[in-house]
């Protein structure tokens, strides 16, 4: 084991999070490769300059995200990437902070293509009157912003627009994409709108189809938006 950690500073309340973040960095960057047994508790406590309690909380946090697993008489091992919990917003934050974004954006867009058209179709069928009113408010803001493009404001409203669509499906299994993936949505939208474009007409088509209760048109409009998003992603590589 050649990886060495530096001592952690800051408030005691956040020590375990700082430790977890540093260990996650080493795992994500491959400095602690999958299958590797991490150093023992005393060794890590010394390296980080933290108590056993803080270290154990950090290990517990990383285990909950699928990055580590502990076994009696074996130790704590780095888990393969296939077990990482990509629906965990903190893990996504770490990946983005470490600029592990190129493949993330491509995979994220592929996932959106698989599920978002169906979410739009479901929202067209099941959105409540209140949710349709909220969607109308959001789209009017988007339409106004698009005329005098402000990226930061656009991203915030765009995020809420898509988030509301997932919520409006009435399907509990779509909710993680409305809540947990807010981090990924926001980072992705910042990159997808770098060139000052908003795909406002594609958003308008989604909005009008949902408001009309036309699920097939909502599905098609979402597919058109995601195809446009694919071109935007290619343009900024």
C-alpha positions as a Markdown table, in Angstrom:
| # | Residue | x | y | z |
|---|---|---|---|---|
| 1 | Unk | 0.0 | 0.0 | 0.0 |
| 2 | Unk | 1.7 | 3.2 | -1.2 |
| 3 | Unk | -1.2 | 5.6 | -0.7 |
| 4 | Unk | -0.5 | 8.0 | 2.1 |
| 5 | Unk | -3.1 | 10.5 | 3.5 |
| 6 | Unk | -2.4 | 13.9 | 5.1 |
| 7 | Unk | -3.8 | 15.1 | 8.4 |
| 8 | Unk | -7.3 | 16.6 | 8.3 |
| 9 | Unk | -8.2 | 20.0 | 9.8 |
| 10 | Unk | -11.4 | 21.7 | 10.4 |
| 11 | Unk | -14.3 | 21.4 | 12.8 |
| 12 | Unk | -14.8 | 18.1 | 14.7 |
| 13 | Unk | -18.3 | 17.9 | 13.4 |
| 14 | Unk | -17.1 | 17.5 | 9.8 |
| 15 | Unk | -14.0 | 15.5 | 10.4 |
| 16 | Unk | -15.5 | 12.1 | 9.3 |
| 17 | Unk | -16.9 | 13.7 | 6.1 |
| 18 | Unk | -13.4 | 15.2 | 5.3 |
| 19 | Unk | -11.8 | 11.8 | 5.9 |
| 20 | Unk | -14.4 | 10.1 | 3.7 |
| 21 | Unk | -13.9 | 12.6 | 0.9 |
| 22 | Unk | -10.1 | 12.1 | 0.9 |
| 23 | Unk | -10.5 | 8.3 | 0.8 |
| 24 | Unk | -13.2 | 8.6 | -1.9 |
| 25 | Unk | -10.8 | 10.7 | -3.9 |
| 26 | Unk | -8.1 | 8.0 | -3.7 |
| 27 | Unk | -10.6 | 5.3 | -4.7 |
| 28 | Unk | -12.1 | 7.3 | -7.6 |
| 29 | Unk | -8.7 | 8.2 | -9.0 |
| 30 | Unk | -7.6 | 4.6 | -8.7 |
| 31 | Unk | -4.9 | 5.2 | -6.1 |
| 32 | Unk | -6.8 | 2.7 | -4.0 |
| 33 | Unk | -7.7 | 0.1 | -6.7 |
| 34 | Unk | -10.7 | -2.2 | -6.5 |
| 35 | Unk | -10.0 | -5.2 | -4.4 |
| 36 | Unk | -7.4 | -3.4 | -2.3 |
| 37 | Unk | -7.4 | -3.9 | 1.5 |
| 38 | Unk | -7.1 | -0.4 | 2.9 |
| 39 | Unk | -4.7 | 0.3 | 5.8 |
| 40 | Unk | -5.6 | -0.7 | 9.3 |
| 41 | Unk | -7.5 | 1.5 | 11.7 |
| 42 | Unk | -4.6 | 2.7 | 13.8 |
| 43 | Unk | -2.5 | 3.5 | 10.7 |
| 44 | Unk | -5.3 | 5.6 | 9.1 |
| 45 | Unk | -6.0 | 7.4 | 12.4 |
| 46 | Unk | -2.4 | 8.4 | 12.5 |
| 47 | Unk | -2.3 | 9.4 | 8.9 |
| 48 | Unk | -5.4 | 11.6 | 9.1 |
| 49 | Unk | -4.8 | 12.7 | 12.7 |
| 50 | Unk | -8.3 | 11.8 | 13.7 |
| 51 | Unk | -10.0 | 9.6 | 16.4 |
| 52 | Unk | -11.2 | 6.1 | 15.9 |
| 53 | Unk | -14.7 | 7.4 | 16.1 |
| 54 | Unk | -14.2 | 9.8 | 13.2 |
| 55 | Unk | -12.5 | 7.2 | 11.1 |
| 56 | Unk | -15.2 | 4.6 | 11.7 |
| 57 | Unk | -17.9 | 7.1 | 10.7 |
| 58 | Unk | -16.0 | 7.8 | 7.5 |
| 59 | Unk | -15.7 | 4.1 | 6.7 |
| 60 | Unk | -19.4 | 3.7 | 7.4 |
| 61 | Unk | -20.2 | 6.6 | 5.1 |
| 62 | Unk | -18.1 | 5.1 | 2.3 |
| 63 | Unk | -19.6 | 1.7 | 2.8 |
| 64 | Unk | -23.2 | 3.2 | 2.5 |
| 65 | Unk | -22.1 | 4.5 | -0.9 |
| 66 | Unk | -20.8 | 1.2 | -2.1 |
| 67 | Unk | -17.2 | 2.2 | -2.2 |
| 68 | Unk | -16.0 | -0.1 | 0.6 |
| 69 | Unk | -17.0 | -3.3 | 2.3 |
| 70 | Unk | -15.8 | -4.7 | 5.6 |
| 71 | Unk | -15.4 | -8.4 | 6.4 |
| 72 | Unk | -14.4 | -9.9 | 9.8 |
| 73 | Unk | -10.8 | -11.3 | 9.8 |
| 74 | Unk | -10.3 | -9.9 | 6.3 |
| 75 | Unk | -10.4 | -6.1 | 6.6 |
| 76 | Unk | -12.0 | -3.3 | 4.6 |
| 77 | Unk | -11.7 | -3.7 | 0.9 |
| 78 | Unk | -12.3 | -1.3 | -2.0 |
| 79 | Unk | -15.4 | -2.4 | -4.0 |
| 80 | Unk | -15.5 | -2.5 | -7.8 |
| 81 | Unk | -17.2 | 0.5 | -9.5 |
| 82 | Unk | -20.2 | -1.6 | -10.5 |
| 83 | Unk | -21.3 | -1.5 | -6.8 |
| 84 | Unk | -21.0 | 2.2 | -6.3 |
| 85 | Unk | -24.3 | 4.0 | -5.6 |
| 86 | Unk | -24.6 | 6.5 | -8.4 |
| 87 | Unk | -27.9 | 7.6 | -7.1 |
| 88 | Unk | -26.1 | 9.1 | -4.0 |
| 89 | Unk | -25.9 | 12.9 | -4.5 |
| 90 | Unk | -22.7 | 13.2 | -2.3 |
| 91 | Unk | -20.9 | 10.6 | -4.4 |
| 92 | Unk | -21.9 | 12.5 | -7.5 |
| 93 | Unk | -20.6 | 15.7 | -5.9 |
| 94 | Unk | -17.3 | 14.0 | -5.3 |
| 95 | Unk | -17.1 | 12.7 | -8.9 |
| 96 | Unk | -17.9 | 16.1 | -10.3 |
| 97 | Unk | -15.4 | 17.9 | -8.0 |
| 98 | Unk | -12.7 | 15.5 | -9.2 |
| 99 | Unk | -13.6 | 16.4 | -12.8 |
| 100 | Unk | -14.7 | 12.8 | -13.6 |
| 101 | Unk | -17.4 | 14.2 | -15.8 |
| 102 | Unk | -16.8 | 13.3 | -19.5 |
| 103 | Unk | -18.1 | 9.7 | -19.1 |
| 104 | Unk | -20.6 | 10.8 | -16.5 |
| 105 | Unk | -22.4 | 13.2 | -18.8 |
| 106 | Unk | -22.5 | 10.7 | -21.6 |
| 107 | Unk | -23.9 | 8.0 | -19.3 |
| 108 | Unk | -26.3 | 10.4 | -17.7 |
| 109 | Unk | -27.7 | 11.4 | -21.1 |
| 110 | Unk | -28.1 | 7.8 | -22.0 |
| 111 | Unk | -30.1 | 7.2 | -18.9 |
| 112 | Unk | -32.2 | 10.3 | -19.5 |
| 113 | Unk | -33.0 | 9.0 | -23.0 |
| 114 | Unk | -34.1 | 5.7 | -21.5 |
| 115 | Unk | -36.4 | 7.1 | -18.9 |
| 116 | Unk | -37.3 | 10.8 | -19.4 |
| 117 | Unk | -39.5 | 10.4 | -22.4 |
| 118 | Unk | -41.6 | 7.9 | -20.4 |
| 119 | Unk | -41.7 | 10.3 | -17.5 |
| 120 | Unk | -43.0 | 13.1 | -19.8 |
| 121 | Unk | -45.6 | 10.7 | -21.1 |
| 122 | Unk | -46.7 | 9.8 | -17.6 |
| 123 | Unk | -46.8 | 13.4 | -16.5 |
| 124 | Unk | -49.1 | 14.2 | -19.4 |
| 125 | Unk | -51.5 | 11.5 | -18.1 |
| 126 | Unk | -51.2 | 11.9 | -14.4 |
| 127 | Unk | -50.1 | 15.5 | -13.5 |
| 128 | Unk | -52.5 | 17.1 | -11.1 |
| 129 | Unk | -54.1 | 20.5 | -11.8 |
| 130 | Unk | -51.7 | 22.1 | -9.3 |
| 131 | Unk | -48.7 | 20.5 | -10.9 |
| 132 | Unk | -49.8 | 21.7 | -14.3 |
| 133 | Unk | -50.1 | 25.2 | -13.0 |
| 134 | Unk | -46.6 | 25.0 | -11.5 |
| 135 | Unk | -45.3 | 23.7 | -14.8 |
| 136 | Unk | -47.0 | 26.6 | -16.6 |
| 137 | Unk | -45.3 | 29.1 | -14.2 |
| 138 | Unk | -41.9 | 27.5 | -14.8 |
| 139 | Unk | -42.2 | 27.4 | -18.5 |
| 140 | Unk | -43.3 | 31.1 | -18.7 |
| 141 | Unk | -40.1 | 31.9 | -16.7 |
| 142 | Unk | -38.0 | 29.8 | -19.1 |
| 143 | Unk | -39.6 | 31.5 | -22.1 |
| 144 | Unk | -38.7 | 34.9 | -20.6 |
| 145 | Unk | -35.2 | 33.9 | -19.7 |
| 146 | Unk | -34.5 | 32.5 | -23.2 |
| 147 | Unk | -35.1 | 35.9 | -24.7 |
| 148 | Unk | -32.3 | 37.5 | -22.8 |
| 149 | Unk | -30.2 | 34.4 | -21.9 |
| 150 | Unk | -28.8 | 34.2 | -18.4 |
| 151 | Unk | -27.1 | 30.9 | -17.9 |
| 152 | Unk | -27.2 | 30.7 | -14.1 |
| 153 | Unk | -30.9 | 31.7 | -14.0 |
| 154 | Unk | -31.8 | 29.4 | -16.9 |
| 155 | Unk | -30.1 | 26.3 | -15.3 |
| 156 | Unk | -32.0 | 26.8 | -12.0 |
| 157 | Unk | -35.4 | 27.1 | -13.8 |
| 158 | Unk | -34.6 | 24.3 | -16.3 |
| 159 | Unk | -33.7 | 22.0 | -13.4 |
| 160 | Unk | -37.0 | 22.7 | -11.6 |
| 161 | Unk | -38.9 | 22.1 | -14.9 |
| 162 | Unk | -37.5 | 18.6 | -15.3 |
| 163 | Unk | -37.7 | 17.9 | -11.6 |
| 164 | Unk | -41.4 | 18.7 | -11.6 |
| 165 | Unk | -42.0 | 16.4 | -14.6 |
| 166 | Unk | -40.6 | 13.5 | -12.7 |
| 167 | Unk | -42.7 | 14.4 | -9.6 |
| 168 | Unk | -45.8 | 14.7 | -11.8 |
| 169 | Unk | -45.6 | 11.1 | -13.0 |
| 170 | Unk | -47.3 | 10.0 | -9.8 |
| 171 | Unk | -44.8 | 7.1 | -9.8 |
| 172 | Unk | -42.6 | 6.7 | -6.7 |
| 173 | Unk | -39.8 | 5.1 | -8.6 |
| 174 | Unk | -39.3 | 8.2 | -10.6 |
| 175 | Unk | -38.8 | 10.3 | -7.5 |
| 176 | Unk | -35.0 | 9.6 | -7.1 |
| 177 | Unk | -34.5 | 11.4 | -10.4 |
| 178 | Unk | -36.4 | 14.4 | -9.1 |
| 179 | Unk | -34.6 | 14.5 | -5.7 |
| 180 | Unk | -31.3 | 12.6 | -5.5 |
| 181 | Unk | -30.0 | 13.5 | -9.0 |
| 182 | Unk | -30.5 | 17.2 | -8.7 |
| 183 | Unk | -26.7 | 17.5 | -8.4 |
| 184 | Unk | -26.1 | 15.7 | -11.7 |
| 185 | Unk | -28.9 | 17.6 | -13.5 |
| 186 | Unk | -27.5 | 20.9 | -12.4 |
| 187 | Unk | -23.9 | 20.2 | -13.4 |
| 188 | Unk | -25.0 | 18.7 | -16.7 |
| 189 | Unk | -27.3 | 21.6 | -17.6 |
| 190 | Unk | -24.4 | 24.1 | -16.8 |
| 191 | Unk | -22.3 | 22.3 | -19.4 |
| 192 | Unk | -25.1 | 21.7 | -21.9 |
| 193 | Unk | -26.0 | 25.4 | -21.9 |
| 194 | Unk | -22.4 | 26.8 | -22.2 |
| 195 | Unk | -22.9 | 27.9 | -25.7 |
| 196 | Unk | -25.8 | 30.1 | -24.8 |
| 197 | Unk | -28.5 | 27.9 | -26.2 |
| 198 | Unk | -31.6 | 26.8 | -24.4 |
| 199 | Unk | -33.6 | 24.5 | -26.8 |
| 200 | Unk | -36.6 | 26.6 | -25.8 |
| 201 | Unk | -38.8 | 25.3 | -28.6 |
| 202 | Unk | -38.2 | 21.6 | -27.6 |
| 203 | Unk | -39.1 | 22.6 | -24.0 |
| 204 | Unk | -42.2 | 24.3 | -25.3 |
| 205 | Unk | -43.3 | 21.2 | -27.2 |
| 206 | Unk | -42.9 | 19.1 | -24.0 |
| 207 | Unk | -44.8 | 21.7 | -22.0 |
| 208 | Unk | -47.7 | 22.0 | -24.4 |
| 209 | Unk | -48.1 | 18.2 | -24.8 |
| 210 | Unk | -48.2 | 17.7 | -21.0 |
| 211 | Unk | -50.7 | 20.6 | -20.6 |
| 212 | Unk | -52.8 | 19.0 | -23.3 |
| 213 | Unk | -52.6 | 15.6 | -21.7 |
| 214 | Unk | -51.1 | 14.1 | -24.9 |
| 215 | Unk | -48.7 | 11.4 | -23.7 |
| 216 | Unk | -47.5 | 10.4 | -27.1 |
| 217 | Unk | -46.6 | 13.9 | -28.1 |
| 218 | Unk | -44.9 | 14.5 | -24.7 |
| 219 | Unk | -42.8 | 11.4 | -25.3 |
| 220 | Unk | -41.8 | 12.5 | -28.8 |
| 221 | Unk | -41.0 | 16.0 | -27.6 |
| 222 | Unk | -38.8 | 14.7 | -24.9 |
| 223 | Unk | -36.9 | 12.5 | -27.3 |
| 224 | Unk | -36.4 | 15.5 | -29.6 |
| 225 | Unk | -35.0 | 17.5 | -26.7 |
| 226 | Unk | -32.6 | 14.8 | -25.7 |
| 227 | Unk | -31.4 | 14.4 | -29.3 |
| 228 | Unk | -30.7 | 18.1 | -29.2 |
| 229 | Unk | -28.9 | 17.7 | -25.9 |
| 230 | Unk | -26.8 | 15.0 | -27.4 |
| 231 | Unk | -25.5 | 17.5 | -30.1 |
| 232 | Unk | -24.8 | 20.1 | -27.4 |
| 233 | Unk | -22.8 | 17.6 | -25.4 |
| 234 | Unk | -20.7 | 16.7 | -28.5 |
| 235 | Unk | -20.1 | 20.3 | -29.2 |
| 236 | Unk | -18.4 | 21.0 | -25.9 |
| 237 | Unk | -16.2 | 18.0 | -25.7 |
